[in-house]
């Protein structure tokens, strides 16, 4: 029979008390806005790992470290969480591509910087294609579908404006249809996202984009010598 040792019992008692104290310590109180942001980020990360349809509100609660009831105090329904997630993606993507476009030396350079900034952003946030192409999510929540359509329309408007500027500066062929070129630009990005996220998940979007962007430039009749300037 094992011998009783007072020091061992004291250590066990101390470890148990430490665990109880850690479990009883309340989480840091956050403002409603900060907690909502925390839930949104958890949902984004989980969607990237599991896919939208498999993420539950309990998963989100576990990831944040709060109860499922607390989730619903901030978002009355699960659909409202996903709507907030798409708004979150829109805000960050818009910020990324706008900053990139502003750094361009001319409209074509702005388009190129925008193109690769967009791909790099999606590379870093793998949940994006799973959100944008989640058929069940779009069918169940018309507000999300409407928001995604709005994001795409605003994006194509931005690209069309840059192509119009490029045309005015004789950087592309004079008979170019600006809107058609903008559709091709966004279509290439969407195609690469689908290809890399579904067919060849291990490949980098940016690496694939380096192969595709010079073809886009050729298609719009770019006068840039040697095509894309990226290394």
C-alpha positions in Angstrom: 0.0 0.0 0.0 1.5 3.5 -0.9 2.7 5.5 2.0 1.0 8.7 2.9 3.2 11.8 2.6 2.0 15.1 4.1 4.1 17.3 1.6 2.6 15.4 -1.4 -0.9 16.0 0.0 -0.2 19.7 0.4 1.1 19.9 -3.2 -2.0 18.1 -4.5 -4.2 20.4 -2.5 -2.4 23.5 -3.8 -2.7 22.3 -7.4 -6.4 21.7 -7.0 -6.9 25.1 -5.5 -4.9 26.8 -8.3 -7.1 25.1 -10.9 -10.3 26.1 -9.0 -9.1 29.7 -8.8 -8.2 29.8 -12.5 -11.6 28.4 -13.4 -13.5 30.8 -11.1 -11.6 33.9 -12.3 -14.0 36.0 -14.4 -13.1 36.9 -18.0 -12.1 40.5 -18.6 -15.2 42.6 -19.1 -15.4 44.1 -22.5 -17.6 46.7 -24.1 -20.4 45.3 -26.2 -18.6 46.5 -29.4 -15.4 44.8 -28.3 -17.1 41.6 -27.5 -19.0 41.6 -30.8 -15.7 42.1 -32.6 -14.2 39.1 -30.6 -17.2 36.9 -31.7 -16.9 38.0 -35.3 -13.2 37.2 -35.4 -13.8 33.8 -33.8 -16.5 33.1 -36.4 -14.1 34.1 -39.2 -11.4 31.8 -37.9 -13.8 28.8 -37.4 -15.3 29.3 -40.9 -11.8 29.1 -42.3 -11.1 25.8 -40.5 -14.5 24.1 -40.7 -16.6 25.8 -43.3 -19.6 28.0 -42.6 -22.2 25.3 -42.4 -20.3 23.3 -39.7 -19.7 26.2 -37.3 -22.1 26.3 -34.4 -22.8 29.1 -32.0 -21.4 26.8 -29.3 -18.2 26.6 -31.2 -18.0 30.3 -31.3 -18.7 30.5 -27.6 -16.0 28.0 -26.8 -13.5 29.9 -29.0 -14.2 33.2 -27.2 -14.5 31.6 -23.8 -18.1 32.7 -23.0 -21.4 30.9 -22.8 -23.7 30.3 -25.8 -26.3 32.5 -24.1 -23.8 35.4 -24.1 -23.4 35.0 -27.9 -27.1 35.5 -28.4 -27.1 38.6 -26.1 -24.8 40.2 -28.7 -26.3 38.6 -31.8 -30.0 37.5 -31.6 -29.6 35.0 -34.4 -26.8 33.0 -36.0 -27.6 34.6 -39.4 -26.9 38.0 -37.8 -23.4 36.8 -36.9 -22.7 35.8 -40.4 -24.0 39.1 -41.7 -21.7 40.9 -39.3 -18.8 38.7 -40.5 -19.4 39.7 -44.2 -19.5 43.4 -43.1 -16.2 42.8 -41.3 -14.7 41.3 -44.4 -16.0 44.1 -46.6 -14.4 46.8 -44.3 -11.0 45.1 -44.2 -10.9 44.2 -47.8 -11.9 47.7 -48.9 -9.2 49.2 -46.6 -6.5 46.9 -48.1 -7.3 47.4 -51.7 -7.9 51.2 -51.3 -4.5 51.6 -49.6 -2.8 49.5 -52.3 -4.5 51.4 -55.2 -3.4 54.7 -53.6 0.3 53.6 -53.9 0.1 53.1 -57.7 2.3 55.3 -59.9 -0.4 55.2 -62.6 -3.8 53.6 -63.1 -2.4 50.3 -64.3 0.1 50.1 -61.5 -2.8 50.8 -59.1 -4.8 47.9 -60.6 -1.8 45.6 -60.2 -1.2 46.6 -56.6 -5.0 46.2 -55.9 -5.0 42.8 -57.6 -2.1 41.4 -55.5 -3.3 43.1 -52.3 -6.7 41.4 -52.7 -5.1 37.9 -53.3 -2.7 38.4 -50.4 -5.7 39.3 -48.1 -7.6 36.2 -49.1 -4.4 34.1 -48.6 -4.3 35.4 -45.0 -8.1 35.0 -44.4 -9.0 31.5 -45.7 -12.6 31.9 -44.5 -13.4 34.4 -47.3 -14.1 32.0 -50.2 -16.0 29.8 -47.8 -18.2 32.7 -46.9 -18.6 34.2 -50.4 -19.4 30.8 -52.0 -21.4 29.3 -49.2 -24.5 28.4 -51.2 -26.7 27.5 -48.1 -25.7 30.8 -46.4 -26.7 32.8 -49.4 -30.0 31.0 -49.9 -31.0 31.3 -46.2 -30.0 34.9 -45.7 -31.1 37.3 -48.5 -29.4 40.2 -46.7 -26.0 38.5 -47.0 -26.6 37.8 -50.7 -27.6 41.5 -51.2 -24.5 42.6 -49.3 -22.2 40.4 -51.3 -23.7 41.8 -54.5 -23.1 45.3 -53.2 -19.5 44.5 -52.4 -19.0 43.1 -55.9 -20.7 46.1 -57.6 -18.6 48.6 -55.6 -15.5 46.7 -56.4 -16.2 46.7 -60.1 -17.0 50.4 -60.0 -13.6 51.1 -58.5 -11.8 48.9 -61.1 -13.8 50.5 -63.9 -12.8 54.0 -62.8 -9.1 53.0 -62.9 -9.4 51.4 -66.3 -11.2 54.5 -67.6 -8.2 56.6 -66.3 -5.8 54.2 -68.0 -7.7 54.6 -71.2 -7.6 58.4 -71.0 -3.8 58.2 -70.5 -3.4 55.9 -73.5 -2.1 53.0 -71.3 -4.6 50.5 -72.8 -6.1 50.0 -76.2 -8.5 52.8 -77.2 -11.5 50.6 -78.0 -11.5 48.8 -74.7 -14.8 48.3 -72.9 -14.0 49.5 -69.4 -16.8 47.6 -67.7 -16.1 44.4 -69.5 -12.4 44.7 -68.5 -13.5 45.3 -64.8 -15.6 42.1 -65.0 -12.6 40.2 -66.4 -10.4 41.6 -63.5 -12.8 40.4 -60.8 -13.5 37.2 -62.6 -9.8 36.3 -62.6 -9.6 36.9 -58.9 -12.7 34.8 -58.2 -11.4 32.0 -60.5 -8.0 31.9 -58.7 -9.7 31.9 -55.3 -11.9 28.9 -56.3 -8.9 27.1 -57.9 -6.6 27.5 -55.0 -9.1 27.0 -52.2 -10.8 23.9 -53.7 -8.6 22.3 -56.3 -5.0 23.1 -55.2 -5.3 24.2 -51.6 -1.5 24.2 -51.0 -0.8 26.7 -53.7 -0.4 30.4 -53.0 -2.9 32.8 -54.5 -0.2 35.4 -55.0 2.0 32.9 -56.9 -0.9 31.9 -59.1 -1.8 35.6 -59.6 1.7 36.3 -61.0 0.9 33.9 -63.9 -2.5 35.3 -64.6 -2.0 39.1 -64.3 0.2 39.5 -67.3 -2.5 37.8 -69.4 -5.0 40.4 -68.1 -2.7 43.2 -69.1 -2.3 41.7 -72.6 -6.1 41.3 -72.9 -6.7 45.0 -72.2 -4.0 46.0 -74.6 -1.6 47.4 -72.0 1.2 49.5 -73.4 3.5 48.6 -70.5 6.7 47.1 -71.9 7.3 43.6 -70.6 3.9 43.3 -68.9 3.7 43.1 -65.1 6.3 45.0 -63.1 6.2 42.6 -60.2 9.4 40.5 -59.4 
